[in-house]
Amino acid sequence: IDTPANEILHSWKIPTNQFTDSVNVTIRHLLSHRGGINLHGYMGYTTNDTLPTLFQELNGVPPSKSPKIEVIKTPGQSYMYSGGGYYILQQVIEDVSGHSFKYIAEKEVFEAIGMKNSTFRQDSLEKFYPSVASAHYKGTLIKIKRMRFGAVAAGGLKSTAEDLAKFLLEIQLSLKGDPDKILNQKQSKMLLFPESSHYGMGFMLDPNFFGHGGANVGFISTMAAHKEKGYGIVILTNSSRDGNLLW
């Protein structure tokens, strides 16, 4: 996990510059948003847009609407939320496994945990999930229904509250030492170790809870789980104006 990402990547490399001269970007940096990587988040693409490939997103070339992914701050120096860092992690997984990120997520996570209503699929959602939600703004249906994403690891998950609760429970049980889990206890504790004041590797943290929020066009969500007591909550809303409902 502390190996420089560029030693693992082979189909694309993190561009080197003055910020990487003395410190390499590692997997730990990327997971904890301390890689100094640009691009906090992005809007996504409508059904009228041509969906870019991950390679086009990483390089910031059309039809991508995002800038190229690069290091803009010394890696490891401080926390700076970066969806762009998760573009890179998606490419790492695909390079290491030889499979698409969507395939790995389905086989190694969704099927293993029993998340039957979760997908990184971006098109034909109604065909596979007839009850899929549509985006709203101030109570009015947004014409586009939902945005699509080229770099799916940074914002392309479609799921349900029940499935996300199963995901949180998987981590909770692993933390307790349950041997029949994807990660062992040591690995789960590593995920939730505070790499910065409020963030571990993939999770937002406070002393007792771990979780994450989400906000895309027409959707706002949050999830949180207690590290030790076994309870938690998942709230998903399909409206851009319902942030106050979460709290």
N, C-alpha and C positions, 0 to 999 in steps of 0.2 A: 504493500500500500504506500510505501515511501519511495518506491522506484520512480524516477522521472518519467512522466507520461510519454515523452518522445521516444523513450527506449522501448515502449510497448506498442505505440502507434506505428503503422507501416504504410497505410493508404493515404494518410494526411499527417502533417506535423504542425505543432504549435510554432508559429513564427518566432524566431529568436530576435531579440533587440536589446537595448541597453538595460531593460528590467530583468532579463534572464541571463545576463552575463555572469552574475555571481550566484544566482539561485535558480534551480530548475523547478518547473511546475510538477508537482507530484499528484498522485491519485488522491491522497489525503487532502491536499490543498483544494482540489476541485470539488470533492464531496463536501467540504466544510466552507466553501465560498471564500477561501483565502488564497486563491490562485492569482489574484490581480487581473482576472479576465473581464473584459468589457461585456456589455449588453445585459442589463438587469432583466429585462423581459421583452416580449414583443406581441403585437396584436394578433398575428396569425393571418389566415387567408380565407377569403370567401369561396363559394363554389364557382364563382366567375373567374377566380384567379387560377393561374397555373401553379400547382403545388411544387415547390422546389425540392430537390433532393437534399439529403444531409450534407453532401459535399458542396453543393451550391450555397447552402446556409453557412457552412463553415468559412467559405471563401468570400461571402458577401457578393456573389455575382447573380445577375438575373436568372430566373424570376424571383430570387430572394429579395425581400424588402429590408433586410437587416444589414448592418455593416459587417465586414469580415471580423471573425473572432480572433482577438489578439490580446497580448498581455499589456496592460496600461499602468500597472503598479507592481512593485516588487513582490514576488510570490512569498506568502507566509507572513507578510508584514502586518496585515490586519484583515478583518472581515469586510467583504464587499459583495453583497448578493449578486450572483451572476448566473442567469439562465444559460448564457454562452458557455460557461464551464460545464454545464450538463450536456450541451451539444458535443463537447469533446469526450465526455464520459460515454455517451452513446456510441461514438466512433471507436473508443477503446474496446467496449464490449463486442462490437461487431468485428473488429480486427482480431481480437483474441479468440472468439468463438467460431468465426467463419459463418455465422448466421446473422439474420437481421435482428435488431433490438426487439422488435415486436414478437418474433418467434421465441427468443430467449425469455422474455417476460412471461409469455403464455406458458411455456413448458416448465420453467424453473420457479416461477412464482405463482401465477394464477392457478394453474392446475394443482400444484403442490398444496396450496392453502385452501382450495375450493372456492376461488373467486370466479364464479361462473358468469358473472355479469360485468366483467371488466375487460377492456380492450384498448389497444393503441391504434386500432383501425380509424382512419379518418374519413373514409367514404362509405356510402351505402349503409349507413348506420341503421336506418329504419328497416332495412331488409333483415338484419340480424337481431336488432333490438327494437321491436315495434313500439315499446313504451319509452323510447329515448326522449329526454326532455329537450325543449327548445328555449332559446334565450329570450329574455324580456328586459325592457327598460321602462321604469315607472309603470309597471303593470301592463305594458303593451308589448305584444309579440314583435321581436325584431325580425325583419324580413329574411335575413341570412340564416336564422335559426341557430347556427353555431359556427364558430370559426374552425378552420383546419390548420394543422401544423406540419411543417416539413421535418423539423427536428423534434420528434415526438417526445423524447425523454424530458424535455423542458416544459411541456405544457399540454401534451396530447392525450393524456389518460382520460378515458371515459369509464366511470364506475358508479357504484351505488353505495349508500350509507352502510348497508349490511356487509358488502364486500370489503370496504375500507375498515370496518370494525374487525373483520377477520384478520386483516393485515396487522392492525394494531395489537390484537390478541396474540398473534404469532410472535411478535417481538416481546410482549409481556411474559409469555410462557417460556420463551428462550432465556430471558433474563433470570427466570426462576430455576433454570437448569434442566428443563424438559429436554430429553435427548432426541425426541422425535420431531425436531424442527429444522428449518432450512439452515439457520445459523446456530452455532453453539453459543453457550453462555458468554464465553470470552469475546466472541465476535460481536454479540449484541451489546455488551458493555462498552466495547470500542466505539460502536455507532453512537452511543449516547454520552460518550466522554466529551465534556465541553472544550472544543477546540478554540472557541472564543467565548465571550461573556454569556452568550445566549444561543449558541449554535453548536451542534455536534457534527456528525457526518450524515447529512440528509434530513436531519430533524432540528426543529426549533426546540429549545430547552428552557425550563426553569427548574428550580431545585427538585420538584416532585413530578413534573410532567414532561412528556415529549409529544410532539405533533407537528402540524404544518397547516398553513392557510393556503388559499388559492383564490385567484381573481382573474378571470378572462372576460371577454366581451359578453355581457348578459348572464354571467354566473359568478357567485361568490360562495366560498366554502371554508370550512375549518374542521380540524380534527385534533383531538388531544387524548392522551391516555396516561394514567398514573403509573409510575415506574414500578411500584411495589404492590399496590392494593387491588389491581385487577380491574378497575373500572375505567371508563372513558366515554367519549362522545364524538359523534360525527354529524355535522350539519352541512347539507348541500342545498343551495338555493339557486333557482334559475332566474335571477334578476340582478341587474347591476345596481339597484337602489336599495337592496335589502341587507346592507352591511350591519345595520343596527339590530336586525333579527338575530344575528349570531351571538350578541352579547346581552 
